[in-house]
Amino acid sequence: MKPIAKFAVSALVAAASFISLPATGQDLPTNKPRGNWNTVINEVDGGHVLGNPDAEARLVEFMSYTCSHCAEFTKTGESAIKLLYVPSGKVSYEVRHLIRDPVDLTAALAAQCGAPDKFFANHTALLMKYPDWMAKARSMTQAQMARWNFGSFAARSQAIASDLDFYEIMETRGYSRIQLDDCLKDETRARAIAAQSQADAAKYGLRGTPTFIMGGETLDAHDWPRLQPYLDALYDK
């Protein structure tokens, strides 16, 4: 679990495929109905919810795009949740952003680009490429750092997206450069994302990512092997 850095919203805004299923836990109890809930996506209070809006259990993941553990969870647990638990209608899956720095904020703007029903595929595409773009972020030059921290908000976010290949990633999702630029320069949305992140961190006492909450309870789980038993227990009732 990666700790959450503290920040001020104003300072933050000013600073600028295929997933294979895990080997275990692939069997959903046959006595539970399955439907098309894994195609239902709603945006609620700054988060994106996949599945039955009236599900008995809402699993909420608080994540950061610059968190390696969050990227790993995308590979190991996200597909199982989407394909094996959400379709039952008993579990919904919500993703909420925790923003650490300008890279996080830029990635969140890219993930939220377009209609709400595009979010989860955008989100997954960015995290599946995490090792590639994070390696570039860690080796940024002084010139890149200057581009990321000076100039207009749009110029800073576009510089980050360009240097970390977010344009190429989003192109695979069908976005043109102009479409992504429209999202990256949306400072009003950026401020809303950052403010919601701070509010969530304060409300839930969040200390790191990923953090999972279900039924109002913070789960003692920060990876798929520890999270899966909580979901399986719902079907033992």
Secondary structure, DSSP 4 states (H G I P E B T S, - for coil): -EEPPP--HHHHHH-----PPPSS--PPPTTS---SGGG-EEEETTEEEES-TT-SEEEEEEE-TT-HHHHHHIIIIIHHIIIIIGGGSSEEEEEEE---SHHHHHHHHHHT-S-GGGHHHHHHHHHHTHHHHHHHHHT--HHHHHHHHSS-HHHHHHHHHHHTTHHHHHHTTT--HHHHHHHHT-HHHHHHHHHHHHHHHHHHT--EESEEEETTEE-S-SSHHHHHHHHHHHTT-
